[in-house]
Amino acid sequence: PQGTRDYSPKQMAIREQVFSTIIACFKRHGAEVIDTPVFELKETLTGKYGEDSKLIYDLKDQGGELLSLRYDL
């Protein structure tokens, strides 16, 4: 899909090293690692950001559920 890309094994090795370095630095300063979903049900996000928010991107899955991408991801 538009806006997405694949990474080769060489590119992934570089990305993993960069992320590892960044994460280690953040942890040294007291940060904790979290993992959140890239998308959620639209009703969940509109409850957090408001119905008219321009901070979310709407999607529709093949099953008909209304989904949205989180703006911060």
C-alpha positions as CSV (number, residue, x, y, z in Angstrom):
1,P,0.0,0.0,0.0
2,Q,1.0,3.6,-0.6
3,G,3.2,4.9,2.3
4,T,4.6,1.5,3.2
5,R,7.8,-0.2,2.2
6,D,9.7,-3.4,2.5
7,Y,13.2,-3.5,4.0
8,S,16.0,-5.8,2.8
9,P,17.9,-7.9,5.3
10,K,20.8,-5.5,5.1
11,Q,18.5,-2.5,5.7
12,M,16.8,-4.3,8.6
13,A,20.2,-5.0,10.3
14,I,21.0,-1.3,10.1
15,R,17.6,-0.3,11.5
16,E,17.8,-2.8,14.3
17,Q,21.2,-1.5,15.3
18,V,20.0,2.1,15.3
19,F,16.9,1.3,17.3
20,S,19.0,-0.8,19.7
21,T,21.3,2.2,20.3
22,I,18.4,4.6,20.8
23,I,16.6,2.3,23.2
24,A,19.7,1.7,25.2
25,C,20.3,5.4,25.5
26,F,16.7,6.1,26.6
27,K,16.8,3.2,29.2
28,R,20.0,4.7,30.7
29,H,18.0,7.8,31.4
30,G,15.1,6.0,33.0
31,A,12.7,5.4,30.0
32,E,10.7,2.3,29.7
33,V,9.8,0.4,26.5
34,I,6.1,0.2,25.5
35,D,4.4,-1.4,22.5
36,T,1.1,0.0,21.3
37,P,-1.1,-1.0,18.4
38,V,-0.7,0.9,15.1
39,F,-4.4,1.0,14.6
40,E,-7.5,0.7,16.8
41,L,-11.2,0.7,16.5
42,K,-12.4,4.1,15.3
43,E,-14.7,4.5,18.3
44,T,-11.8,4.0,20.7
45,L,-9.7,6.7,19.1
46,T,-12.6,9.2,18.6
47,G,-13.2,8.8,22.3
48,K,-9.6,9.8,23.1
49,Y,-9.2,12.6,20.5
50,G,-12.7,13.7,19.7
51,E,-14.9,13.1,16.7
52,D,-13.6,16.0,14.6
53,S,-10.0,15.3,15.4
54,K,-7.6,15.5,12.4
55,L,-5.2,13.4,14.4
56,I,-6.5,10.1,13.2
57,Y,-6.6,8.4,9.7
58,D,-9.6,6.3,9.0
59,L,-9.4,2.8,7.5
60,K,-12.0,0.1,6.9
61,D,-11.0,-3.6,7.2
62,Q,-12.4,-6.3,5.0
63,G,-14.8,-7.4,7.7
64,G,-16.4,-3.9,7.7
65,E,-15.1,-2.7,11.0
66,L,-14.2,1.0,11.1
67,L,-10.5,1.3,12.1
68,S,-8.2,4.2,12.4
69,L,-4.4,4.7,12.4
70,R,-3.1,6.5,15.5
71,Y,-1.7,9.9,14.6
72,D,1.4,9.4,16.6
73,L,2.4,6.2,14.8
